[in-house]
Amino acid sequence: MIVAVTGSSGLVGTALLPALAAGGHGALRVLRRGPAAAGERAVHWDPAAGRIDAGALEGVDAVVHLAGESVAARWTAARQARIRESRVGSTALLAGALARLARPPRVLVAASATGWYGDRGDETLTEASAPGTGFLADVCREWEAAAAPATAAGLRVVHLRIGLVLSRRGGALPRLLAPFLLGLGGPIGSGAQWVSWIALDDLVGVILHALERDALRGPVNAVAPRPVTNRELARTLARVLRRPAFLPFPALAARLLLGEMADALLLASARVLPARLTASGYAFEHPELDGALRAELGR
């Protein structure tokens, strides 16, 4: 299978490429700038300008769309605009290009996020749950809707609603480690908010699973089957690191430091279950947080 990949230089993309190769698949990187490596196939695009070399996608078997501006920074109006456009605009451009191909791919696996559900307290959430409210929920709804041209053209489209990705190589985990290693770790705010997480190895496995399972389409929660509260996350990380977790980070301090992003990413609660993945037979390598952290951190 030849798989085109956007966002291939990001945390998930750099883990996906060798997994595709190990599975005997060819990867076609979709790049915004710069030449491909020697001997590497690539497609060039410029989502901000609405340009893509659609002809180079002719005949690929599948597309994995991972591109998007990081949400892990204080949200100014300009950054929110970039977050929205990098997801909604790029997906619309890609889906439109795929829909117009004479030989389109069979499947588009597109990143989305558990932010789709908003702040839901202790409610148990599956793919059948209603959408939430707020900036991230709005972006996720538009993000998924932007793939409609591909669906209309007959592609099987999978929207992976990805939770907190655990990897020592990037994302949230390295930022969490610093205060704990100094003995200053603890829960954020009340600690009662639910965190839906997934190990990077499992996220790559889920992407491969979605590429291969014809029955999977529409929203799929890419999260481990055991969500935890923020307090449990802090305690588990402290135990794995053999450090204390006694110093909570007050919600007010988080809001003063990070603004609206704190409420959406650190203080919001989403207890999300991978109902469709479980039903489709996906076997998690790291279903429990303790095991996932020990595997990532070599503990």
ABEGO torsion letter per residue (X at the ends): XBBBBBGAABAAAAAAAAAAAAAGBBBBBBBABEBBBBGBBBBBBBAAAGBBBAAAABGBABBBBABEBBABBBBBAAAAAAAAAAAAAAAAAAAAAAAABABBBABBBBBBBAAAAEBAEABBBBAABBBBBEAAAAAAAAAAAAAAAAAAAGBBBBBBBBBBBBBAAEEAAAAAAAAAAAGABEBBEAGABBBBBBBAAAAAAAAAAAAABAABBEBBBBBBABBBBAAAAAAAAAAAAGBBBABBBBAAAAAAAAEAAAAAAAABBBBBBBAAAAAAGBBBABABAAAAAAAAAGX
